[in-house]
C-alpha cells in the first residue's frame, strides 16, 4: 500500500467538474498496489471523465482494462445521483459505506 496514493488521487480528481446530468457524485475505490506517478495525472483524469460518460447510470462498476491508466489506480467506480458538499469525485477506501 502506497501511503500517498489517496492524496495523489484526490489531487488529480479535485478539479473535475460534473460532466453528466443525473450523476451527483463519483466515488472511486483505489487500488492500493499502485504507486503514484506524476506523469499519469492528465491521462488519469481524462480516463475517469471518459468512463463516466460511457457509464452514466448510477451504480457500481469495475474499471475496464481498456482504460489502462484508470485501471492502474482505481478498482471500482460508483456513480451516485445524490450530491454532497465537496468535490464531485470522492476517493473512498475499500469497504467504505457510501
Phi and psi in radians as a Rosetta constraint file:
Dihedral C 1 N 2 CA 2 C 2 CIRCULARHARMONIC -1.479 0.35
Dihedral N 2 CA 2 C 2 N 3 CIRCULARHARMONIC 2.172 0.35
Dihedral C 2 N 3 CA 3 C 3 CIRCULARHARMONIC -1.147 0.35
Dihedral N 3 CA 3 C 3 N 4 CIRCULARHARMONIC -0.374 0.35
Dihedral C 3 N 4 CA 4 C 4 CIRCULARHARMONIC -1.732 0.35
Dihedral N 4 CA 4 C 4 N 5 CIRCULARHARMONIC 0.080 0.35
Dihedral C 4 N 5 CA 5 C 5 CIRCULARHARMONIC -1.085 0.35
Dihedral N 5 CA 5 C 5 N 6 CIRCULARHARMONIC -0.846 0.35
Dihedral C 5 N 6 CA 6 C 6 CIRCULARHARMONIC -1.063 0.35
Dihedral N 6 CA 6 C 6 N 7 CIRCULARHARMONIC -0.765 0.35
Dihedral C 6 N 7 CA 7 C 7 CIRCULARHARMONIC -1.070 0.35
Dihedral N 7 CA 7 C 7 N 8 CIRCULARHARMONIC -0.766 0.35
Dihedral C 7 N 8 CA 8 C 8 CIRCULARHARMONIC -1.006 0.35
Dihedral N 8 CA 8 C 8 N 9 CIRCULARHARMONIC -0.845 0.35
Dihedral C 8 N 9 CA 9 C 9 CIRCULARHARMONIC -1.153 0.35
Dihedral N 9 CA 9 C 9 N 10 CIRCULARHARMONIC -0.738 0.35
Dihedral C 9 N 10 CA 10 C 10 CIRCULARHARMONIC -1.056 0.35
Dihedral N 10 CA 10 C 10 N 11 CIRCULARHARMONIC -0.710 0.35
Dihedral C 10 N 11 CA 11 C 11 CIRCULARHARMONIC -1.115 0.35
Dihedral N 11 CA 11 C 11 N 12 CIRCULARHARMONIC -0.737 0.35
Dihedral C 11 N 12 CA 12 C 12 CIRCULARHARMONIC -1.150 0.35
Dihedral N 12 CA 12 C 12 N 13 CIRCULARHARMONIC -0.774 0.35
Dihedral C 12 N 13 CA 13 C 13 CIRCULARHARMONIC -1.590 0.35
Dihedral N 13 CA 13 C 13 N 14 CIRCULARHARMONIC -0.160 0.35
Dihedral C 13 N 14 CA 14 C 14 CIRCULARHARMONIC -1.012 0.35
Dihedral N 14 CA 14 C 14 N 15 CIRCULARHARMONIC -0.649 0.35
Dihedral C 14 N 15 CA 15 C 15 CIRCULARHARMONIC -1.634 0.35
Dihedral N 15 CA 15 C 15 N 16 CIRCULARHARMONIC 0.048 0.35
Dihedral C 15 N 16 CA 16 C 16 CIRCULARHARMONIC -1.305 0.35
Dihedral N 16 CA 16 C 16 N 17 CIRCULARHARMONIC 2.171 0.35
Dihedral C 16 N 17 CA 17 C 17 CIRCULARHARMONIC -1.599 0.35
Dihedral N 17 CA 17 C 17 N 18 CIRCULARHARMONIC 2.721 0.35
Dihedral C 17 N 18 CA 18 C 18 CIRCULARHARMONIC -0.946 0.35
Dihedral N 18 CA 18 C 18 N 19 CIRCULARHARMONIC 2.337 0.35
Dihedral C 18 N 19 CA 19 C 19 CIRCULARHARMONIC -2.034 0.35
Dihedral N 19 CA 19 C 19 N 20 CIRCULARHARMONIC -0.184 0.35
Dihedral C 19 N 20 CA 20 C 20 CIRCULARHARMONIC -2.277 0.35
Dihedral N 20 CA 20 C 20 N 21 CIRCULARHARMONIC 2.137 0.35
Dihedral C 20 N 21 CA 21 C 21 CIRCULARHARMONIC -1.079 0.35
Dihedral N 21 CA 21 C 21 N 22 CIRCULARHARMONIC 2.452 0.35
Dihedral C 21 N 22 CA 22 C 22 CIRCULARHARMONIC 1.659 0.35
Dihedral N 22 CA 22 C 22 N 23 CIRCULARHARMONIC -0.259 0.35
Dihedral C 22 N 23 CA 23 C 23 CIRCULARHARMONIC -1.800 0.35
Dihedral N 23 CA 23 C 23 N 24 CIRCULARHARMONIC 1.819 0.35
Dihedral C 23 N 24 CA 24 C 24 CIRCULARHARMONIC -1.401 0.35
Dihedral N 24 CA 24 C 24 N 25 CIRCULARHARMONIC -0.479 0.35
Dihedral C 24 N 25 CA 25 C 25 CIRCULARHARMONIC -2.824 0.35
Dihedral N 25 CA 25 C 25 N 26 CIRCULARHARMONIC 2.752 0.35
Dihedral C 25 N 26 CA 26 C 26 CIRCULARHARMONIC -2.152 0.35
Dihedral N 26 CA 26 C 26 N 27 CIRCULARHARMONIC 2.218 0.35
Dihedral C 26 N 27 CA 27 C 27 CIRCULARHARMONIC -2.005 0.35
Dihedral N 27 CA 27 C 27 N 28 CIRCULARHARMONIC 2.186 0.35
Dihedral C 27 N 28 CA 28 C 28 CIRCULARHARMONIC -1.972 0.35
Dihedral N 28 CA 28 C 28 N 29 CIRCULARHARMONIC 2.420 0.35
Dihedral C 28 N 29 CA 29 C 29 CIRCULARHARMONIC -1.831 0.35
Dihedral N 29 CA 29 C 29 N 30 CIRCULARHARMONIC 2.007 0.35
Dihedral C 29 N 30 CA 30 C 30 CIRCULARHARMONIC -1.182 0.35
Dihedral N 30 CA 30 C 30 N 31 CIRCULARHARMONIC 2.710 0.35
Dihedral C 30 N 31 CA 31 C 31 CIRCULARHARMONIC -1.721 0.35
Dihedral N 31 CA 31 C 31 N 32 CIRCULARHARMONIC 1.822 0.35
Dihedral C 31 N 32 CA 32 C 32 CIRCULARHARMONIC -1.255 0.35
Dihedral N 32 CA 32 C 32 N 33 CIRCULARHARMONIC -0.017 0.35
Dihedral C 32 N 33 CA 33 C 33 CIRCULARHARMONIC -1.454 0.35
Dihedral N 33 CA 33 C 33 N 34 CIRCULARHARMONIC -0.196 0.35
Dihedral C 33 N 34 CA 34 C 34 CIRCULARHARMONIC -1.387 0.35
Dihedral N 34 CA 34 C 34 N 35 CIRCULARHARMONIC 2.499 0.35
Dihedral C 34 N 35 CA 35 C 35 CIRCULARHARMONIC -1.882 0.35
Dihedral N 35 CA 35 C 35 N 36 CIRCULARHARMONIC 2.137 0.35
Dihedral C 35 N 36 CA 36 C 36 CIRCULARHARMONIC -1.020 0.35
Dihedral N 36 CA 36 C 36 N 37 CIRCULARHARMONIC 2.438 0.35
Dihedral C 36 N 37 CA 37 C 37 CIRCULARHARMONIC -2.324 0.35
Dihedral N 37 CA 37 C 37 N 38 CIRCULARHARMONIC 2.086 0.35
Dihedral C 37 N 38 CA 38 C 38 CIRCULARHARMONIC -0.960 0.35
Dihedral N 38 CA 38 C 38 N 39 CIRCULARHARMONIC -0.571 0.35
Dihedral C 38 N 39 CA 39 C 39 CIRCULARHARMONIC -1.129 0.35
Dihedral N 39 CA 39 C 39 N 40 CIRCULARHARMONIC -0.357 0.35
Dihedral C 39 N 40 CA 40 C 40 CIRCULARHARMONIC -1.458 0.35
Dihedral N 40 CA 40 C 40 N 41 CIRCULARHARMONIC -0.225 0.35
Dihedral C 40 N 41 CA 41 C 41 CIRCULARHARMONIC -0.938 0.35
Dihedral N 41 CA 41 C 41 N 42 CIRCULARHARMONIC -0.927 0.35
Dihedral C 41 N 42 CA 42 C 42 CIRCULARHARMONIC -1.096 0.35
Dihedral N 42 CA 42 C 42 N 43 CIRCULARHARMONIC -0.747 0.35
Dihedral C 42 N 43 CA 43 C 43 CIRCULARHARMONIC -1.199 0.35
Dihedral N 43 CA 43 C 43 N 44 CIRCULARHARMONIC -0.614 0.35
Dihedral C 43 N 44 CA 44 C 44 CIRCULARHARMONIC -1.100 0.35
Dihedral N 44 CA 44 C 44 N 45 CIRCULARHARMONIC -0.844 0.35
Dihedral C 44 N 45 CA 45 C 45 CIRCULARHARMONIC -1.101 0.35
Dihedral N 45 CA 45 C 45 N 46 CIRCULARHARMONIC -0.758 0.35
Dihedral C 45 N 46 CA 46 C 46 CIRCULARHARMONIC -1.054 0.35
Dihedral N 46 CA 46 C 46 N 47 CIRCULARHARMONIC -0.770 0.35
Dihedral C 46 N 47 CA 47 C 47 CIRCULARHARMONIC -1.215 0.35
Dihedral N 47 CA 47 C 47 N 48 CIRCULARHARMONIC -0.575 0.35
Dihedral C 47 N 48 CA 48 C 48 CIRCULARHARMONIC -1.154 0.35
Dihedral N 48 CA 48 C 48 N 49 CIRCULARHARMONIC -0.751 0.35
Dihedral C 48 N 49 CA 49 C 49 CIRCULARHARMONIC -1.076 0.35
Dihedral N 49 CA 49 C 49 N 50 CIRCULARHARMONIC -0.764 0.35
Dihedral C 49 N 50 CA 50 C 50 CIRCULARHARMONIC -1.038 0.35
Dihedral N 50 CA 50 C 50 N 51 CIRCULARHARMONIC -0.781 0.35
Dihedral C 50 N 51 CA 51 C 51 CIRCULARHARMONIC -1.032 0.35
Dihedral N 51 CA 51 C 51 N 52 CIRCULARHARMONIC -0.835 0.35
Dihedral C 51 N 52 CA 52 C 52 CIRCULARHARMONIC -1.111 0.35
Dihedral N 52 CA 52 C 52 N 53 CIRCULARHARMONIC -0.708 0.35
Dihedral C 52 N 53 CA 53 C 53 CIRCULARHARMONIC -1.127 0.35
Dihedral N 53 CA 53 C 53 N 54 CIRCULARHARMONIC -0.603 0.35
Dihedral C 53 N 54 CA 54 C 54 CIRCULARHARMONIC -1.429 0.35
Dihedral N 54 CA 54 C 54 N 55 CIRCULARHARMONIC -0.329 0.35
Dihedral C 54 N 55 CA 55 C 55 CIRCULARHARMONIC -2.295 0.35
Dihedral N 55 CA 55 C 55 N 56 CIRCULARHARMONIC 1.154 0.35
Dihedral C 55 N 56 CA 56 C 56 CIRCULARHARMONIC -1.355 0.35
Dihedral N 56 CA 56 C 56 N 57 CIRCULARHARMONIC -0.123 0.35
Dihedral C 56 N 57 CA 57 C 57 CIRCULARHARMONIC -1.444 0.35
Dihedral N 57 CA 57 C 57 N 58 CIRCULARHARMONIC 2.408 0.35
Dihedral C 57 N 58 CA 58 C 58 CIRCULARHARMONIC -1.004 0.35
Dihedral N 58 CA 58 C 58 N 59 CIRCULARHARMONIC 2.533 0.35
Dihedral C 58 N 59 CA 59 C 59 CIRCULARHARMONIC 2.461 0.35
Dihedral N 59 CA 59 C 59 N 60 CIRCULARHARMONIC -3.134 0.35
Dihedral C 59 N 60 CA 60 C 60 CIRCULARHARMONIC -1.832 0.35
Dihedral N 60 CA 60 C 60 N 61 CIRCULARHARMONIC 2.348 0.35
Dihedral C 60 N 61 CA 61 C 61 CIRCULARHARMONIC -2.451 0.35
Dihedral N 61 CA 61 C 61 N 62 CIRCULARHARMONIC 2.403 0.35
Dihedral C 61 N 62 CA 62 C 62 CIRCULARHARMONIC -1.259 0.35
Dihedral N 62 CA 62 C 62 N 63 CIRCULARHARMONIC 2.658 0.35
Dihedral C 62 N 63 CA 63 C 63 CIRCULARHARMONIC -1.377 0.35
Dihedral N 63 CA 63 C 63 N 64 CIRCULARHARMONIC 2.219 0.35
Dihedral C 63 N 64 CA 64 C 64 CIRCULARHARMONIC -1.207 0.35
Dihedral N 64 CA 64 C 64 N 65 CIRCULARHARMONIC 2.595 0.35
Dihedral C 64 N 65 CA 65 C 65 CIRCULARHARMONIC -1.130 0.35
Dihedral N 65 CA 65 C 65 N 66 CIRCULARHARMONIC -0.381 0.35
Dihedral C 65 N 66 CA 66 C 66 CIRCULARHARMONIC -1.122 0.35
Dihedral N 66 CA 66 C 66 N 67 CIRCULARHARMONIC -0.426 0.35
Dihedral C 66 N 67 CA 67 C 67 CIRCULARHARMONIC -1.630 0.35
Dihedral N 67 CA 67 C 67 N 68 CIRCULARHARMONIC 1.378 0.35
Dihedral C 67 N 68 CA 68 C 68 CIRCULARHARMONIC -1.040 0.35
Dihedral N 68 CA 68 C 68 N 69 CIRCULARHARMONIC -0.762 0.35
Dihedral C 68 N 69 CA 69 C 69 CIRCULARHARMONIC -1.261 0.35
Dihedral N 69 CA 69 C 69 N 70 CIRCULARHARMONIC -0.759 0.35
Dihedral C 69 N 70 CA 70 C 70 CIRCULARHARMONIC -1.075 0.35
Dihedral N 70 CA 70 C 70 N 71 CIRCULARHARMONIC -0.769 0.35
Dihedral C 70 N 71 CA 71 C 71 CIRCULARHARMONIC -1.132 0.35
Dihedral N 71 CA 71 C 71 N 72 CIRCULARHARMONIC -0.465 0.35
Dihedral C 71 N 72 CA 72 C 72 CIRCULARHARMONIC -1.154 0.35
Dihedral N 72 CA 72 C 72 N 73 CIRCULARHARMONIC -0.622 0.35
Dihedral C 72 N 73 CA 73 C 73 CIRCULARHARMONIC -1.849 0.35
Dihedral N 73 CA 73 C 73 N 74 CIRCULARHARMONIC -0.451 0.35
Dihedral C 73 N 74 CA 74 C 74 CIRCULARHARMONIC -2.122 0.35
Dihedral N 74 CA 74 C 74 N 75 CIRCULARHARMONIC 2.283 0.35
Dihedral C 74 N 75 CA 75 C 75 CIRCULARHARMONIC -1.496 0.35
Dihedral N 75 CA 75 C 75 N 76 CIRCULARHARMONIC -0.746 0.35
Dihedral C 75 N 76 CA 76 C 76 CIRCULARHARMONIC -2.580 0.35
Dihedral N 76 CA 76 C 76 N 77 CIRCULARHARMONIC 2.564 0.35
Dihedral C 76 N 77 CA 77 C 77 CIRCULARHARMONIC -2.163 0.35
Dihedral N 77 CA 77 C 77 N 78 CIRCULARHARMONIC 2.328 0.35
Dihedral C 77 N 78 CA 78 C 78 CIRCULARHARMONIC -2.060 0.35
Dihedral N 78 CA 78 C 78 N 79 CIRCULARHARMONIC 2.181 0.35
Dihedral C 78 N 79 CA 79 C 79 CIRCULARHARMONIC -1.762 0.35
Dihedral N 79 CA 79 C 79 N 80 CIRCULARHARMONIC 2.316 0.35
Dihedral C 79 N 80 CA 80 C 80 CIRCULARHARMONIC -2.116 0.35
Dihedral N 80 CA 80 C 80 N 81 CIRCULARHARMONIC 2.573 0.35
Dihedral C 80 N 81 CA 81 C 81 CIRCULARHARMONIC -1.496 0.35
Dihedral N 81 CA 81 C 81 N 82 CIRCULARHARMONIC -0.419 0.35
Dihedral C 81 N 82 CA 82 C 82 CIRCULARHARMONIC -1.371 0.35
Dihedral N 82 CA 82 C 82 N 83 CIRCULARHARMONIC 2.819 0.35
Dihedral C 82 N 83 CA 83 C 83 CIRCULARHARMONIC -2.093 0.35
Dihedral N 83 CA 83 C 83 N 84 CIRCULARHARMONIC 2.733 0.35
Dihedral C 83 N 84 CA 84 C 84 CIRCULARHARMONIC -2.364 0.35
Dihedral N 84 CA 84 C 84 N 85 CIRCULARHARMONIC 2.820 0.35
Dihedral C 84 N 85 CA 85 C 85 CIRCULARHARMONIC -1.099 0.35
Dihedral N 85 CA 85 C 85 N 86 CIRCULARHARMONIC 2.524 0.35
Dihedral C 85 N 86 CA 86 C 86 CIRCULARHARMONIC 1.991 0.35
Dihedral N 86 CA 86 C 86 N 87 CIRCULARHARMONIC -2.968 0.35
Dihedral C 86 N 87 CA 87 C 87 CIRCULARHARMONIC -1.163 0.35
Dihedral N 87 CA 87 C 87 N 88 CIRCULARHARMONIC 2.735 0.35
Dihedral C 87 N 88 CA 88 C 88 CIRCULARHARMONIC -1.168 0.35
Dihedral N 88 CA 88 C 88 N 89 CIRCULARHARMONIC -0.625 0.35
Dihedral C 88 N 89 CA 89 C 89 CIRCULARHARMONIC -1.796 0.35
Dihedral N 89 CA 89 C 89 N 90 CIRCULARHARMONIC 2.166 0.35
Dihedral C 89 N 90 CA 90 C 90 CIRCULARHARMONIC -1.975 0.35
Dihedral N 90 CA 90 C 90 N 91 CIRCULARHARMONIC 2.318 0.35
Dihedral C 90 N 91 CA 91 C 91 CIRCULARHARMONIC -1.647 0.35
Dihedral N 91 CA 91 C 91 N 92 CIRCULARHARMONIC 2.098 0.35
Dihedral C 91 N 92 CA 92 C 92 CIRCULARHARMONIC -2.210 0.35
Dihedral N 92 CA 92 C 92 N 93 CIRCULARHARMONIC 2.344 0.35
Dihedral C 92 N 93 CA 93 C 93 CIRCULARHARMONIC -1.181 0.35
Dihedral N 93 CA 93 C 93 N 94 CIRCULARHARMONIC 2.787 0.35
Dihedral C 93 N 94 CA 94 C 94 CIRCULARHARMONIC -0.955 0.35
Dihedral N 94 CA 94 C 94 N 95 CIRCULARHARMONIC 2.448 0.35
Dihedral C 94 N 95 CA 95 C 95 CIRCULARHARMONIC 1.436 0.35
Dihedral N 95 CA 95 C 95 N 96 CIRCULARHARMONIC 0.047 0.35
Dihedral C 95 N 96 CA 96 C 96 CIRCULARHARMONIC -1.136 0.35
Dihedral N 96 CA 96 C 96 N 97 CIRCULARHARMONIC 2.316 0.35
Dihedral C 96 N 97 CA 97 C 97 CIRCULARHARMONIC -1.390 0.35
Dihedral N 97 CA 97 C 97 N 98 CIRCULARHARMONIC 2.034 0.35
